[in-house]
Amino acid sequence: MSPNGANKHQCETERRWWPGKIALTQSAPATDFINPMLAKAGVEMMHDIVTIPASVKHTDHGLSQDNPTELKVRLGQEAMARQRRRWEDWLIIAEALDFGRTKIMGDLYINAPVGRRYESAMAEWLTANGFREIDKGARSRLLECLQHRDEIEQWRALLTDGERFHFNHPSTVWRKWKGATAVPDPNATPKLSPFTRLKAAHAELLEEHHQLQRKLENADGDLWRPTDKSKDIAKVMFAKLTLAKAEDTGRDLLKLVKEAKASRSVS
């Protein structure tokens, strides 16, 4: 074989280092040059020397390469283990959760993350991978934050250092971002404060009282009829009496009612 031919079939390999770990990767495999059995034996010998990370999978030729999807889960697990999680840690966790959600949907052949089968399978995945402690509401808002990641990052860039330090939890970030970027509806009915509502109710009562006063002043004969509602009769009487007299009248009416009921029960 000519030197050029040998160079053409040469297998280029490189070393990739992790803390305390080594793995071999193949950048240009040459299946017609490498003996698969010898390659596999070489990898098994390396396994006896170092520990291969869980995020590494083996190729058909016995060599190894990174598994990006499993790497997302491992990075998410590392972020979960941190005592104080930064916003960047939550985003790493969000990517792991998004991978888990997509995987479950694919395994179940469904198009949306809903239903009992999905909830059950997702709960098992969360437990198995160490994400169970994040409650359902926080997970939902975290995935919403991931979906709007670019917009939220632009908003966070305008915050002070202190605000960015405190706005870490996904529920806080989602609420603050929505509140800061929400566009008010020009057609929406303005919300009234409790004091404004109380003031309006007071004005309505005053107007009703004045109307009743004018009605009484212009009335000729009886001010109410037996067929009138008790509420209307009480208003007519109240408008003609002082507060003390109205209170005494109310007690006397209750007394008369009790006496009438007792008389009927005896008879």
LINTAUR-V45546 format. One record per backbone hydrogen bond with DSSP energy under -1.0 kcal/mol. NH is the residue of the N-H (numbers start at 1). CO is the residue of the C=O. If there is no record, write none. Layout:
# LINTAUR-V45546
nh:NH co:CO
nh:NH co:CO
This chain:
# LINTAUR-V45546
nh:6 co:2
nh:7 co:3
nh:8 co:4
nh:9 co:5
nh:14 co:25
nh:16 co:23
nh:18 co:21
nh:21 co:18
nh:23 co:16
nh:25 co:14
nh:27 co:12
nh:33 co:30
nh:34 co:30
nh:39 co:35
nh:40 co:36
nh:41 co:37
nh:42 co:38
nh:43 co:39
nh:44 co:40
nh:45 co:41
nh:46 co:42
nh:47 co:43
nh:48 co:44
nh:49 co:46
nh:50 co:46
nh:56 co:53
nh:57 co:65
nh:59 co:63
nh:62 co:59
nh:64 co:24
nh:65 co:57
nh:67 co:55
nh:71 co:67
nh:72 co:68
nh:73 co:69
nh:74 co:70
nh:75 co:71
nh:76 co:72
nh:77 co:73
nh:78 co:74
nh:79 co:75
nh:80 co:76
nh:81 co:77
nh:90 co:86
nh:91 co:87
nh:92 co:88
nh:93 co:89
nh:94 co:90
nh:95 co:91
nh:96 co:92
nh:97 co:93
nh:98 co:94
nh:99 co:95
nh:100 co:96
nh:101 co:97
nh:102 co:98
nh:103 co:99
nh:104 co:100
nh:105 co:101
nh:106 co:102
nh:107 co:103
nh:108 co:104
nh:110 co:105
nh:114 co:112
nh:119 co:115
nh:120 co:116
nh:121 co:117
nh:122 co:118
nh:123 co:119
nh:124 co:120
nh:125 co:121
nh:126 co:122
nh:127 co:123
nh:128 co:124
nh:129 co:125
nh:131 co:126
nh:134 co:131
nh:139 co:135
nh:140 co:136
nh:141 co:137
nh:142 co:138
nh:143 co:139
nh:144 co:140
nh:145 co:141
nh:146 co:142
nh:147 co:143
nh:148 co:144
nh:149 co:146
nh:152 co:148
nh:153 co:149
nh:154 co:150
nh:155 co:151
nh:156 co:152
nh:157 co:153
nh:158 co:155
nh:159 co:156
nh:164 co:160
nh:165 co:161
nh:166 co:162
nh:167 co:163
nh:168 co:166
nh:173 co:169
nh:174 co:170
nh:175 co:171
nh:176 co:172
nh:177 co:173
nh:178 co:174
nh:179 co:175
nh:180 co:176
nh:181 co:177
nh:182 co:178
nh:188 co:185
nh:197 co:193
nh:198 co:194
nh:199 co:195
nh:200 co:196
nh:201 co:197
nh:202 co:198
nh:203 co:199
nh:204 co:200
nh:205 co:201
nh:206 co:202
nh:207 co:203
nh:208 co:204
nh:209 co:205
nh:210 co:206
nh:211 co:207
nh:212 co:208
nh:213 co:209
nh:214 co:210
nh:215 co:211
nh:216 co:212
nh:217 co:213
nh:218 co:214
nh:228 co:225
nh:233 co:229
nh:234 co:230
nh:235 co:231
nh:236 co:232
nh:237 co:233
nh:238 co:234
nh:239 co:235
nh:246 co:242
nh:247 co:243
nh:248 co:244
nh:249 co:245
nh:250 co:246
nh:251 co:247
nh:252 co:248
nh:253 co:249
nh:254 co:250
nh:255 co:251
nh:256 co:252
nh:257 co:253
nh:258 co:254
nh:259 co:255
nh:260 co:256
nh:261 co:257
nh:262 co:258
nh:263 co:259
nh:264 co:260
nh:265 co:261
nh:266 co:262
nh:267 co:263
